[in-house]
Amino acid sequence: MGEATRASRFALLFIFITMFVDTVGLGIIIPVMPKLIASLIGGTLSQAAPFGGWLADAYMILQFLCAPLVGNLSDRFGRRPVLILSLVALGIDYVIMGLAPTIVWLFIGRCLSGAAGATYSTVNAYIADVSPPERRAANFGLTGAAFGLGFIAGPALGGLLSQYGLRVPFFASAALAFANALYGYVVLKESLAQKDRRKFDIARANPVGSLVALSRFPALIGLFGVFILYRFAHDANPAVWTYYTMYKFQWTSLDVGYAMMVMGLLMAFISGYLTRLIIPRIGEERAAYLGFVAGGIGFVGYAFATQGWMMYGWMPLAAFMGLAGPALNGVMSRQLGPDEQGELQGALASLGSLTSIAAMPSMSYLFAWFTSDAAPVHFPGAAFLTAGLFMLAAAALFARARPAPALSPAE
């Protein structure tokens, strides 16, 4: 028992490091991407902005398309080879972008990165494999903690490295990805037993097919709806935070950076630490409610803040939405067997990407509309208010959709 627990801890440590390094690699390129795009198109930063949006869409679309494929491959061949190959692909992506002679090559790199980024589904499936049911939701919080910490370190490191050239951060990201792949090759043990693997079925290894296959479990349909509402609200932050705070409170880029650091620390603390204390004590269902309601109130607070310092006051409540994701994931993972965890996580990753593709422009449009002369009322916080209402709607739907303690597949 002691050996199994120790092995599980080493595996979870690798997963944490994997997510942290991946996020640092992503964050490193943020400060230099606009100027690199501008140099490749021979234009200004203003002209580069649309290309940045299209590159983000390319990443999300490829992640949406590939996440079920990657998840199903991990159900067939095991988590370890899929994770390691995804990390290698991510390293190749950064090399391509670092060497990119034209904007087309940057798109090729982003597409490869989106496909490799589908490894999130395998990471969560690995966590499900090595965690007892009562610890799964808390362990899912490790990914949120690693993301929060990585997103604090990444942009800062990218800013420092950019002093040596716009392309240097990309090669640093590539080195991190390759080093992580080598680390995984040496220390990572396979988590999926041969007896729990299933035959690869291409009909289930695509975004539509994976969701259709999971519809055999009726209770998951409502939970997918909860997940969509949650993700739609969640994406208000990356979509409008910078625009909102700069427009309403005249924040500078440095002010925004400080706020991102504080939010990242809060999310890391809640996802990586508090989830492990709160969820075992109050249960996954109550933790999900707490995350939805607290996050919703935090978003509404953002919407009606009248001073910049008030945003910091609402941050702790908004950050508590970090409880909702792991708790909801834990509830859903308990409904499936070990041979379908990869498929579930792949479907969730695709659904999350698809939701983001719709949410990001929708939230941006709400901000643009309610700050324009055509708006019936001037209200810069419209997107945050919408996000708050979506969070509360997720709590209400969860009350109806949460499954009974045991669930059998529909025949």
Secondary structure as GFF3:
##gff-version 3
##sequence-region A 1 411
A	DSSP	alpha_helix	2	28	.	.	.	ID=ss1
A	DSSP	alpha_helix	33	41	.	.	.	ID=ss2
A	DSSP	alpha_helix	45	77	.	.	.	ID=ss3
A	DSSP	alpha_helix	79	99	.	.	.	ID=ss4
A	DSSP	alpha_helix	103	116	.	.	.	ID=ss5
A	DSSP	alpha_helix	119	130	.	.	.	ID=ss6
A	DSSP	alpha_helix	133	161	.	.	.	ID=ss7
A	DSSP	three_ten_helix	162	164	.	.	.	ID=ss8
A	DSSP	alpha_helix	168	187	.	.	.	ID=ss9
A	DSSP	three_ten_helix	194	196	.	.	.	ID=ss10
A	DSSP	alpha_helix	207	214	.	.	.	ID=ss11
A	DSSP	alpha_helix	218	234	.	.	.	ID=ss12
A	DSSP	alpha_helix	236	249	.	.	.	ID=ss13
A	DSSP	alpha_helix	253	269	.	.	.	ID=ss14
A	DSSP	pi_helix	270	274	.	.	.	ID=ss15
A	DSSP	alpha_helix	275	282	.	.	.	ID=ss16
A	DSSP	alpha_helix	284	304	.	.	.	ID=ss17
A	DSSP	alpha_helix	308	319	.	.	.	ID=ss18
A	DSSP	alpha_helix	321	333	.	.	.	ID=ss19
A	DSSP	three_ten_helix	338	340	.	.	.	ID=ss20
A	DSSP	alpha_helix	341	370	.	.	.	ID=ss21
A	DSSP	alpha_helix	382	401	.	.	.	ID=ss22
###
